[in-house]
């Protein structure tokens, strides 16, 4: 006999015994499957207002409402009435009041239609019918409202993708401009502030992990701030495209149904009325190229931010920064109480990698659609919020991490004072310049400095003795004798000023 479906699966002696407990998937309120809606919800919640399923449906409802108003305002459909201000306010109020009750109602409708856009259409038609009982609602001529009779205008001449592409453009635009960009700009400004504060703080640079020509802490942070700022400007310049042109992008049904209308002009004016850029030439779908461009720019921002995270992690490990325990967390290690782990930067790394993986997939997938359209874009676009959510979470962690750091100037000075060999570079270059200027005895400067410095620890006295032995012109010798690793920073201080200039 077949075991009942409720029987537990058989286990072998090596299988662990299933732990008893309630079905966590049945808890109310629901337990989040993903961390963005669970553990990190406080940080990523602002994106929910734009990139959740509910936000997408609200945007769809907005597009349907505005299309109806646009058609009637511009008298595109012969015989259709012009709406009064109170009727238009009522329709827009349907969008403005979209909340939990409407989300639940829409879910019930979709359970019957098995089509999300059709469910939105039916919801709006219900509200048109309900307008008959709305108080203080009159037509343009002062009579009874005409809204209950406008059901056939809802979604007229639209394919689902006409509504969807505009809805995604609206929601992504608002998510980026109202949530992601302010956070990204905040990170850039945090870095710029740190860079300006420590423009004059000398620091031993490292190339290939080895001691190299000194710089300043401010200049190195400024490099990252400027790189991120450039990507922010690229994101700010994004064009959010939209189209409304029917099932294959030809306005076929439009021309047959209402041949007297200038449908390209109607489409353009409608798309632009939503604050979007009109795309005149598409298949059934808007081609999503603008989305791919945007996600590539955000991914590039992420990767530079990842570079920031790894560099800050390294500076912390070198002791250049100390971490304030109150800013990083009360527990550094479950077994080693002395530790303050750079968890903010490590968390940022992981989330940036996740975000980039999703953004790369979005950018690669969305530019391809079989012939007129396939549904790969539908599933893929439902993960836009996840991709931006991980980026937003990473930016938040980076900002929190930076806010919890203090510069250890004594540690920076200690590292510099232990690396006098880095002055081998300016000495040999000064010898070359002196040779060009006519000084004698300056031959083979690189080899002579290499013999002293490569693989050896050089003391201040040893370096100065070498400088005195080279027979340099007096002014050059004096300049080099006055040099130390801490003062060998070139124009690093002035370079930080470029944060206030334009980016090429």
Secondary structure, 3 states (H helix, E strand, C coil): CCCCCCCCCCCCCCCCCCCCCCCHHHCCCCCCCCHHHCCCHHHHHHHHHHHCHHHHHHHHHHHHHHHHHHHHHCCCCCCCCCCCHHHHHHHHHHHHCCCHHHHHHHHHHHHHHCCHHHHHHHHHHHHHHHHHHCCCCECCCCCECCHHHCHHHCCCCCCHHHHHHHHHHHHHHHHHHHHHHHHHHHHHHHHHHHHHHCCCCEEEEEECCEEEEEEEHHHHHHHHHHHHHHHHHHHHCCCCEECCCCCCCCCHHHHHHCCCCCHHHHHHHHHHHCCCEECCCCCCCCCCHHHHHHHHHHHHHHHHHHHHHHHHHHHHHHCCEEECHHHHCCCCCCCCCCCCCCHHHHHHHHHHHHHHHHHHHHHHHHCCCCCCCCCHHHHHHCCHHHHHHHHHHHHHHHHHHHHCEEECHHHHHHHHHCCHHHHHHHHHHHHHHHHHCCCCCCCCHHHHHHHHHCCCCCCHHHHHHHHHHCCCCHHHHHHHHCCCCCCCCCCHHHHHHHHHCCCC
